[in-house]
Amino acid sequence: MKSKVLLFIGIILLIVGIILKKTTQMDSLGLALILTGVTLKAIYILGKVKSGEYKPGKELFFLVVGLILFLIGLYLRGIDHALIKPIYLIVFGITLKITFIIRFIQIVRFGKKGASTPSVILK
């Protein structure tokens, strides 16, 4: 079984879980699918670290900060406040997470070919 299957199944479960939570009353099933998807994606990344195909670097900053901003945005959405619109934190957090994913894919892809990682993005 290819390792990318874990990544794609994780992404699909994450998307289906979000859709279920937003469009139906099946909040617990949606949350379970989201957590399962995130877990599969984490297993994929940890597998790449363990195999040596990916060496964590500065791009992890984007993932950590993106997750923190995303979770803060979700928390602020549930309470009454006037500081900042939570949607801005959520969107910026997701943008940082996508930046991490793009950089991760570049590092893994160029690492396999033996070439140096591209310095075009996020040098």
C-alpha positions as CSV (number, residue, x, y, z in Angstrom):
1,M,0.0,0.0,0.0
2,K,1.4,3.3,-1.0
3,S,2.0,5.9,1.7
4,K,0.2,8.6,-0.2
5,V,-3.1,6.7,0.3
6,L,-3.0,7.7,4.0
7,L,-2.6,11.4,3.0
8,F,-5.5,11.3,0.4
9,I,-7.8,9.3,2.7
10,G,-7.0,11.8,5.5
11,I,-7.9,14.8,3.3
12,I,-11.1,13.2,2.1
13,L,-12.2,12.3,5.6
14,L,-11.4,15.8,6.8
15,I,-13.5,17.4,4.0
16,V,-16.4,15.0,4.5
17,G,-16.3,15.6,8.2
18,I,-16.5,19.4,7.7
19,I,-19.3,19.0,5.3
20,L,-21.2,16.7,7.7
21,K,-20.8,19.1,10.6
22,K,-21.9,22.1,8.5
23,T,-24.9,20.6,6.6
24,T,-26.4,18.0,8.9
25,Q,-27.1,17.3,12.6
26,M,-24.4,14.6,12.7
27,D,-21.9,16.7,14.6
28,S,-20.3,13.8,16.5
29,L,-19.8,11.8,13.3
30,G,-18.4,14.8,11.5
31,L,-16.0,15.5,14.4
32,A,-14.9,11.8,14.4
33,L,-14.2,12.0,10.6
34,I,-12.3,15.3,11.0
35,L,-10.2,13.8,13.8
36,T,-9.5,10.6,11.9
37,G,-8.5,12.6,8.8
38,V,-6.1,14.8,10.8
39,T,-4.7,11.7,12.4
40,L,-4.1,10.0,9.1
41,K,-2.4,13.1,7.7
42,A,-0.2,13.3,10.8
43,I,0.8,9.6,10.5
44,Y,1.8,10.3,6.8
45,I,4.0,13.2,7.8
46,L,5.5,11.3,10.7
47,G,6.2,8.4,8.4
48,K,8.1,10.7,6.0
49,V,10.1,12.1,9.0
50,K,10.9,8.6,10.2
51,S,12.0,7.4,6.7
52,G,14.2,10.4,6.3
53,E,12.3,11.7,3.2
54,Y,11.4,14.8,5.2
55,K,13.5,16.7,7.7
56,P,11.4,19.2,9.6
57,G,12.6,22.8,9.2
58,K,11.3,26.3,9.4
59,E,8.1,25.4,7.5
60,L,6.8,23.9,10.7
61,F,6.4,27.4,12.0
62,F,3.7,27.9,9.4
63,L,1.9,24.8,10.5
64,V,2.0,25.6,14.2
65,V,1.1,29.3,13.9
66,G,-1.6,28.4,11.4
67,L,-3.1,25.8,13.8
68,I,-3.0,28.3,16.7
69,L,-4.7,31.1,14.7
70,F,-7.3,28.7,13.3
71,L,-8.2,27.3,16.8
72,I,-8.3,30.8,18.3
73,G,-10.6,31.9,15.5
74,L,-12.9,29.0,16.2
75,Y,-12.9,29.8,19.9
76,L,-13.6,33.5,19.3
77,R,-16.4,32.6,17.0
78,G,-18.2,30.9,19.8
79,I,-18.0,33.8,22.3
80,D,-19.2,37.4,22.2
81,H,-16.3,39.9,21.7
82,A,-15.4,43.0,19.7
83,L,-11.6,42.6,19.2
84,I,-11.3,41.0,15.8
85,K,-13.5,39.1,13.4
86,P,-12.8,35.4,13.9
87,I,-13.1,34.7,10.2
88,Y,-9.9,36.6,9.6
89,L,-8.0,34.4,12.0
90,I,-9.5,31.3,10.6
91,V,-8.7,32.2,7.0
92,F,-5.2,33.3,7.8
93,G,-4.6,30.1,9.8
94,I,-5.8,28.0,6.9
95,T,-3.6,29.9,4.5
96,L,-0.6,29.2,6.7
97,K,-1.5,25.5,6.9
98,I,-1.8,25.4,3.1
99,T,1.6,27.1,2.9
100,F,3.1,24.4,5.1
101,I,1.5,21.6,2.9
102,I,2.9,23.1,-0.3
103,R,6.3,23.5,1.2
104,F,6.2,20.0,2.6
105,I,5.3,18.5,-0.8
106,Q,8.1,20.5,-2.4
107,I,10.6,19.2,0.1
108,V,9.5,15.6,-0.2
109,R,9.3,15.7,-4.0
110,F,12.6,17.3,-4.6
111,G,14.2,15.2,-1.9
112,K,13.3,12.0,-3.8
113,K,14.9,13.3,-7.0
114,G,18.1,14.1,-5.2
115,A,18.0,17.7,-6.2
116,S,18.2,20.5,-3.7
117,T,15.0,21.9,-2.4
118,P,13.7,24.9,-4.4
119,S,14.4,28.3,-2.8
120,V,11.7,30.0,-4.8
121,I,9.0,29.7,-2.1
122,L,9.6,30.6,1.5
123,K,13.3,30.9,1.4
